[in-house]
Amino acid sequence: MTDRIAVLEVGGTHVTAAWVDRQGWLVSEDYRADLAADGSAAELLDGLAAAGATLHAPAGTAWAVAMPGPFDYVDGIAHYTGVGKFEGLTGVDVRAELGPRLNAPGSINFVNDASAFLIGEWLIGTARGATRCAAVTLGTGVGSAFLDRGRVVDTGPDVPPDAEVHLLSHAGRPLEDWVSRRAIRRAYARSSGDDSGTDVKEIADRARAGDTHAAAAFEAAFQILGEVVAPWLTRFGADQLVVGGSIAGAWDLIEGPLRSGLSRHPGTDLAVGLASEPERSPLVGTAYVG
């Protein structure tokens, strides 16, 4: 196993490139750039390659790439139809297209971004030492992952379909209709009458400043999240839930409603915490799998 590996970690609106040394999980030369989630395939692939080029990796370097789902991680095919991000890549063989751009044809391994995040938190962060742990990542949508002693569990009766909580529903509607960037923005706009396109960070700031409509948007979203995921956490036997993603920066507004929602399912008893290494963990987890 190569100790030093080149990594790309792709989120809903960004890509981070870095070298990761598996000896001590040291991250170096990390570089982050924005990605246009509504870009064309060429624009997105060129954006990933441009970030990767900052590492000056020699030809033939093995790469590990974390991608959000839905994505075929074995064959490297994107399936983003109808999810509000990266739809330009739908049906694209990302390995075949990205490999030449990175001067690494055939040398790319893919991993789910939420799985990479949780593995990293299990190795160096909040979930360190946990036996069975789970994660939710909050951003453009809701990502999720489940680990048993560091092994990804994405099939079987103890996890949601494909271990993806975004495939679950509440009140007959997909979970992301209630918990996501677009859902929080929509809930706030409907309640407040503010149709100016206020984004989640500003809604959080307004909630802290006493805006009851903003506070209610967070309260409703994350109580629902807790209610929906609680039965699965109990079924999986999780002893730790880790929360990450860009929206997790509003943890002061999320923690209470989330815990309230979890408590509505009898038998849900686990530690709940914010990711302690939100920047390093996805990179470390990607390298671990790759």
VENBEL-V742854 format. One record per pair of residues at least 6 apart in sequence whose ideal C-beta (glycine too) atoms are under 6 Angstrom apart, sorted by the first residue. I is the first residue (numbers start at 1). GAP is how many residues later the second one is. D is the distance in whole Angstrom. If there is no record, write none. Layout:
<<I | GAP | D> <I | GAP | D>>
This chain:
<<3 | 18 | 6> <3 | 19 | 5> <3 | 20 | 5> <4 | 15 | 6> <4 | 17 | 5> <5 | 15 | 6> <5 | 59 | 6> <5 | 282 | 5> <5 | 285 | 6> <6 | 49 | 5> <6 | 51 | 5> <6 | 55 | 5> <6 | 57 | 5> <7 | 11 | 5> <7 | 13 | 5> <7 | 57 | 5> <7 | 276 | 5> <7 | 279 | 5> <7 | 280 | 5> <8 | 7 | 6> <8 | 9 | 5> <8 | 40 | 6> <8 | 44 | 6> <8 | 57 | 5> <9 | 7 | 5> <9 | 57 | 5> <9 | 273 | 4> <9 | 274 | 5> <9 | 277 | 6> <10 | 57 | 5> <12 | 25 | 6> <12 | 73 | 5> <12 | 127 | 5> <12 | 128 | 3> <13 | 22 | 6> <13 | 24 | 6> <14 | 18 | 6> <14 | 20 | 6> <14 | 21 | 6> <15 | 18 | 6> <15 | 20 | 5> <15 | 33 | 6> <15 | 36 | 5> <16 | 16 | 5> <17 | 14 | 5> <17 | 34 | 4> <17 | 35 | 5> <17 | 37 | 6> <17 | 38 | 5> <18 | 9 | 5> <18 | 12 | 4> <18 | 265 | 5> <19 | 9 | 5> <19 | 10 | 5> <20 | 7 | 6> <20 | 263 | 6> <20 | 267 | 4> <25 | 99 | 6> <25 | 259 | 5> <27 | 253 | 5> <27 | 256 | 5> <29 | 26 | 6> <31 | 20 | 6> <31 | 23 | 4> <33 | 18 | 5> <35 | 12 | 5> <37 | 48 | 4> <37 | 49 | 6> <39 | 49 | 6> <40 | 48 | 5> <41 | 47 | 5> <41 | 48 | 5> <41 | 51 | 5> <44 | 44 | 6> <44 | 45 | 6> <45 | 52 | 5> <45 | 53 | 6> <49 | 52 | 4> <49 | 53 | 6> <52 | 50 | 5> <59 | 44 | 5> <61 | 43 | 6> <62 | 45 | 5> <63 | 41 | 5> <63 | 45 | 5> <64 | 45 | 5> <64 | 222 | 5> <64 | 223 | 6> <64 | 226 | 2> <65 | 43 | 6> <65 | 45 | 5> <66 | 45 | 5> <66 | 47 | 4> <66 | 50 | 4> <66 | 216 | 6> <66 | 220 | 4> <67 | 43 | 6> <68 | 45 | 5> <69 | 43 | 6> <70 | 9 | 4> <71 | 7 | 6> <73 | 37 | 4> <76 | 17 | 6> <76 | 18 | 5> <76 | 19 | 3> <76 | 34 | 6> <77 | 16 | 6> <78 | 11 | 4> <78 | 12 | 6> <78 | 14 | 5> <78 | 16 | 6> <80 | 6 | 4> <80 | 7 | 5> <80 | 9 | 6> <80 | 10 | 5> <81 | 9 | 5> <85 | 55 | 5> <95 | 13 | 5> <99 | 6 | 4> <99 | 9 | 6> <109 | 181 | 4> <111 | 175 | 6> <111 | 178 | 4> <114 | 21 | 6> <114 | 23 | 5> <114 | 29 | 3> <114 | 30 | 6> <114 | 31 | 4> <115 | 30 | 4> <115 | 37 | 5> <116 | 166 | 5> <116 | 169 | 4> <116 | 170 | 4> <117 | 18 | 6> <117 | 20 | 6> <117 | 127 | 5> <117 | 164 | 5> <117 | 165 | 5> <117 | 168 | 6> <118 | 17 | 4> <118 | 27 | 4> <118 | 29 | 6> <119 | 166 | 3> <119 | 169 | 5> <120 | 161 | 3> <120 | 162 | 6> <120 | 164 | 4> <120 | 165 | 4> <121 | 6 | 4> <121 | 121 | 5> <121 | 154 | 6> <121 | 160 | 5> <122 | 25 | 6> <122 | 28 | 6> <123 | 161 | 6> <124 | 153 | 5> <124 | 160 | 6> <125 | 150 | 6> <125 | 151 | 4> <125 | 152 | 4> <125 | 156 | 5> <126 | 116 | 5> <126 | 147 | 5> <126 | 149 | 6> <126 | 150 | 5> <127 | 6 | 4> <127 | 113 | 5> <127 | 115 | 5> <130 | 109 | 6> <130 | 110 | 4> <131 | 108 | 6> <132 | 16 | 5> <132 | 105 | 5> <132 | 106 | 5> <132 | 107 | 6> <133 | 14 | 5> <133 | 105 | 6> <133 | 107 | 4> <134 | 12 | 5> <134 | 99 | 6> <134 | 104 | 5> <134 | 107 | 5> <135 | 10 | 5> <135 | 107 | 4> <136 | 8 | 5> <136 | 107 | 6> <137 | 6 | 4> <137 | 107 | 5> <137 | 108 | 4> <138 | 107 | 4> <138 | 109 | 4> <138 | 110 | 5> <139 | 106 | 4> <139 | 107 | 5> <139 | 108 | 6> <140 | 41 | 5> <141 | 25 | 5> <141 | 35 | 5> <141 | 39 | 5> <142 | 23 | 6> <142 | 24 | 5> <142 | 34 | 6> <142 | 37 | 5> <144 | 21 | 4> <146 | 7 | 5> <146 | 13 | 5> <146 | 17 | 5> <146 | 90 | 6> <153 | 6 | 6> <154 | 8 | 6> <154 | 9 | 4> <158 | 77 | 5> <158 | 78 | 5> <160 | 8 | 6> <160 | 72 | 6> <161 | 6 | 5> <165 | 64 | 6> <166 | 9 | 6> <166 | 10 | 5> <168 | 7 | 5> <168 | 60 | 5> <170 | 8 | 5> <170 | 54 | 5> <170 | 58 | 5> <175 | 53 | 6> <177 | 6 | 6> <178 | 43 | 6> <178 | 46 | 5> <179 | 42 | 5> <179 | 46 | 5> <181 | 19 | 5> <184 | 16 | 5> <184 | 33 | 5> <184 | 37 | 6> <187 | 30 | 4> <188 | 15 | 5> <188 | 25 | 6> <188 | 26 | 6> <188 | 29 | 4> <189 | 6 | 5> <191 | 22 | 4> <192 | 21 | 4> <200 | 47 | 6> <203 | 11 | 5> <204 | 46 | 4> <204 | 49 | 6> <206 | 8 | 4> <207 | 7 | 4> <207 | 8 | 4> <207 | 11 | 6> <207 | 46 | 6> <218 | 35 | 4> <219 | 38 | 5> <222 | 32 | 5> <222 | 35 | 4> <222 | 36 | 5> <223 | 34 | 4> <223 | 37 | 5> <223 | 38 | 4> <226 | 32 | 5> <226 | 35 | 2> <226 | 36 | 4> <227 | 34 | 4> <227 | 37 | 5> <230 | 32 | 5> <230 | 35 | 3> <230 | 38 | 4> <231 | 34 | 5> <233 | 35 | 6> <234 | 33 | 5> <234 | 34 | 5> <238 | 32 | 5> <239 | 31 | 5> <240 | 31 | 5> <241 | 29 | 6> <241 | 31 | 5> <242 | 33 | 5> <243 | 31 | 6> <244 | 31 | 4> <244 | 34 | 5> <251 | 23 | 5> <262 | 6 | 5>>
